[in-house]
Amino acid sequence: MSKLTLDLQLLSPTVIAQRPTSPGQITRSPDYLSGTVLRGGIAGLWREHYGTQDEGHFQAIFVQGQLRFGNAWPQQLNGRTWIVPQSAATEKRGGWFADGDEGVSDLLTQLLREAEPDDMEPVGDTFVCEDTWKGRWEPLTARRRLISRTAIERAPAAGITRGVAADGQLYSFEALETGQCLRATISGPDHLITVLAKLLDARPTITVGQGRSRGLGLVEISQMTSAPEPERDDHALVAAITRFSTLAGADHSQRLLPVTLESDTLLRDNYLLACSSADPHAVLSRYQQRVPTSMELVYALQATHWIGGWEQIRRLPRPPQLAVAQGSVWVFGVATHELPTALAWWHAVEEHSLGERCAEGFGQVRLLHPFHDYREAEEERRW
């Protein structure tokens, strides 16, 4: 298995539409490009270069799902981007920069102990940047532009433009602003990564989202690297999980594993019905077998929403699907003697993702997100 990291730069405003809450509401793009959108843009580039030639590789890469296209998150120089978990909270009128009682802290261990947290409110940011030079955390917010489009009314008979706005034909949406940088990872078999890298070697531009015929959604692949992700140290993980479990009030016979969803996740139960439950034996075992016998879901802090969209490859609308939202947090309990087995199981889930449509960036998870890692700090630490 190989990984290909792409640095992307927006060359024009980019609109990845989400369904508005009600008619007339402004359509707001998410703060990132989904793996679905990235896959569609690169598939369009493939057709431009190769047409219907080499259809076998096209089917393997873009249709059969042998490559996994990760979401493209905002990127900051000399920093690493992380999802903000839903357990993160801040003092009212506080912020990210810790000063006394201000700053962002993690409430997960308090929630697990059923302790009453202080007067806190959820963090509104989706992403946070870990600055590797300054050693601090900073919110990472996408820059946006409000765009409006108005249809011009025509005379009913002659079809002559009257120069006034047609009733009910005002479209407003927020677009991601030009110049922003994002980063995505594509993973899969070595030979397919090699084929895809050859296509992207010339640092091409792709088009994504709405308004492409009007110059929107132009994205440049500015850099491509194949450096592998560093492996996680199981000994350090065991120490961190032990401390987390102690702070969360677990006894010595059980360890608690906090898992953060780094992307929306689509799940189905044993009856193939859409569900939002993370029960390891009734749901998760469909996607990764050999679940540790003692593992159970003990706590969930999550949100759900419906997703749809348009599939560019097949040129068909996607049916709405129920998704567990990124940033959701699941906590699993496992017997202490089964902890090594559970760690190996979650490492496999991290590598292959969890749930449906993993090739499009869904189902990415992180065991022991940095916000839940208390190896070198107290529970009351703030960022």
ABEGO torsion letter per residue (X at the ends): XBBBBBBBBBABBBBBBBBBABBGBBBBBBABBBAAAAAAAAAAAAAAAAEABGAAAAAAAAAAGABBBBBBBBBBBGBBBBBBBAABBBBBGBBABBBEABEBBBAAAAAAAGBBBBBBBBBABABBBBBAAAGBBBBBBBBBBBBBBBBBBBBAAAGBBAGBBBBGABBBBBBBBBGBBBBBBBBEBAAAAAAAAAAAAAGBBBBBEBGAAAGBGBBBBABBBABBBBBBBAAAAAAAAAAAAAAAGBBAABBBBBBBBABBBBBBBAAGBBBABABAAAAAAAABBGBBAABBBABBBBBBBBBBEBBAAAGBBBBBBBBBBBGBBBBBBBBAAAAAAAAAAAAAAAAAEBEBGAAAGBGBBBBGBAAABAAABBAABBX
